[in-house]
Amino acid sequence: MNIREISLYSVFGGLTTLISILSYKLFLILGFHYLIATTLSAALAVMFAFMTNRMYVFKSSGNIVSESIKFLSGRVGVFIIETILLIILVSWVKFDEFYSKIIVTIIVVLLNYIYSKFFVFTEGGRSEE
């Protein structure tokens, strides 16, 4: 376990989460349906997360095209899980849209870290420290 990596992921993951939640709330305020709001907020967060994870967290020097495709693929998979969980909480359980997003975000952050660590920014593409 790399403490530096986890610490940096926590900082940039926190910023990514903040971008996701605040933009989601903004899109809700603007009148967007919660599924459209979560799609737009996820797109913003994914762009920020890829660059910060690549440059600062995992310090990757691997092929950016290959990594971006793997990263985006993983994020799409996690986004599908996020969307299903939001539908369950908001439409079926009738839980608040904003608080549902916060609950689901905890699961999303964990899944994204695991996927990025083991499938996207692998040891072979990391720069030496």
C-alpha positions as CSV (number, residue, x, y, z in Angstrom):
1,M,0.0,0.0,0.0
2,N,1.5,3.3,-1.1
3,I,0.5,6.1,1.4
4,R,1.5,8.9,-0.9
5,E,-0.7,7.5,-3.7
6,I,-3.6,7.0,-1.4
7,S,-3.2,10.5,0.1
8,L,-3.0,12.1,-3.4
9,Y,-6.0,10.0,-4.6
10,S,-7.9,11.2,-1.5
11,V,-7.1,14.8,-2.3
12,F,-7.9,14.7,-6.0
13,G,-10.7,12.2,-5.5
14,G,-12.2,14.7,-3.0
15,L,-11.9,17.5,-5.6
16,T,-13.4,15.3,-8.3
17,T,-16.2,14.4,-5.9
18,L,-16.7,18.1,-5.2
19,I,-16.9,18.9,-8.9
20,S,-19.3,16.0,-9.4
21,I,-21.7,16.9,-6.5
22,L,-21.6,20.7,-7.0
23,S,-22.2,20.5,-10.7
24,Y,-25.0,17.9,-10.1
25,K,-26.6,20.3,-7.7
26,L,-26.2,23.2,-10.1
27,F,-27.8,21.2,-12.9
28,L,-30.7,20.2,-10.6
29,I,-31.2,23.9,-9.7
30,L,-31.2,24.7,-13.4
31,G,-34.1,22.3,-13.8
32,F,-32.4,19.3,-15.4
33,H,-33.8,15.8,-14.8
34,Y,-31.6,14.0,-12.2
35,L,-30.4,11.5,-14.7
36,I,-29.3,14.2,-17.2
37,A,-27.7,16.1,-14.3
38,T,-25.7,13.1,-13.2
39,T,-24.5,12.4,-16.8
40,L,-23.3,16.0,-17.2
41,S,-21.7,16.1,-13.8
42,A,-20.0,12.8,-14.4
43,A,-18.5,14.0,-17.7
44,L,-16.9,17.0,-15.9
45,A,-15.6,14.9,-13.1
46,V,-14.1,12.3,-15.4
47,M,-12.1,14.8,-17.4
48,F,-10.7,16.3,-14.2
49,A,-10.1,12.8,-12.6
50,F,-8.2,11.4,-15.6
51,M,-5.7,14.3,-15.8
52,T,-5.1,14.5,-12.1
53,N,-4.9,10.7,-11.6
54,R,-2.5,10.3,-14.5
55,M,-0.2,13.2,-13.7
56,Y,-0.3,13.4,-9.9
57,V,-1.7,10.2,-8.3
58,F,-0.2,7.4,-10.4
59,K,2.5,9.5,-12.1
60,S,1.9,7.5,-15.3
61,S,4.2,7.8,-18.3
62,G,2.2,5.1,-20.2
63,N,0.5,5.6,-23.5
64,I,-2.1,8.3,-23.0
65,V,-4.5,7.0,-25.7
66,S,-4.5,3.5,-24.2
67,E,-4.9,4.8,-20.7
68,S,-7.6,7.2,-21.6
69,I,-9.6,4.4,-23.4
70,K,-9.2,2.1,-20.4
71,F,-10.0,4.9,-17.9
72,L,-13.1,6.0,-19.8
73,S,-14.3,2.4,-20.2
74,G,-14.0,1.9,-16.5
75,R,-15.7,5.1,-15.7
76,V,-18.6,4.3,-18.1
77,G,-19.0,0.9,-16.3
78,V,-19.0,2.6,-12.9
79,F,-21.3,5.3,-14.2
80,I,-23.8,2.6,-15.2
81,I,-23.7,1.2,-11.6
82,E,-24.1,4.8,-10.3
83,T,-27.1,5.4,-12.5
84,I,-28.8,2.2,-11.5
85,L,-28.2,3.0,-7.8
86,L,-29.6,6.5,-8.3
87,I,-32.7,5.1,-10.0
88,I,-33.3,2.7,-7.2
89,L,-32.8,5.4,-4.5
90,V,-34.7,8.2,-6.2
91,S,-37.4,6.4,-8.2
92,W,-38.1,3.3,-6.2
93,V,-37.2,4.2,-2.6
94,K,-38.2,7.9,-3.1
95,F,-35.1,9.2,-1.4
96,D,-34.0,12.8,-2.0
97,E,-32.1,13.3,-5.4
98,F,-29.2,15.2,-3.8
99,Y,-28.7,13.0,-0.8
100,S,-29.0,9.9,-3.1
101,K,-26.1,11.3,-5.1
102,I,-23.9,11.7,-2.0
103,I,-24.6,8.1,-0.9
104,V,-23.9,6.6,-4.3
105,T,-20.7,8.7,-4.6
106,I,-19.1,6.8,-1.8
107,I,-19.5,3.6,-3.7
108,V,-18.3,5.3,-6.9
109,V,-15.1,6.6,-5.4
110,L,-14.1,3.2,-4.1
111,L,-14.8,1.4,-7.4
112,N,-13.0,4.1,-9.4
113,Y,-9.9,3.8,-7.3
114,I,-9.7,0.1,-7.6
115,Y,-10.2,0.2,-11.3
116,S,-7.7,2.9,-11.9
117,K,-5.1,1.3,-9.6
118,F,-5.3,-2.2,-11.1
119,F,-6.4,-1.7,-14.7
120,V,-5.6,1.7,-16.0
121,F,-2.4,3.2,-14.5
122,T,-0.5,-0.1,-14.0
123,E,3.1,-0.4,-12.8
124,G,4.4,-0.7,-16.4
125,G,3.2,2.8,-17.3
126,R,4.2,4.5,-14.1
127,S,7.2,6.9,-13.9
128,E,9.8,6.1,-11.3
129,E,9.9,8.2,-8.2
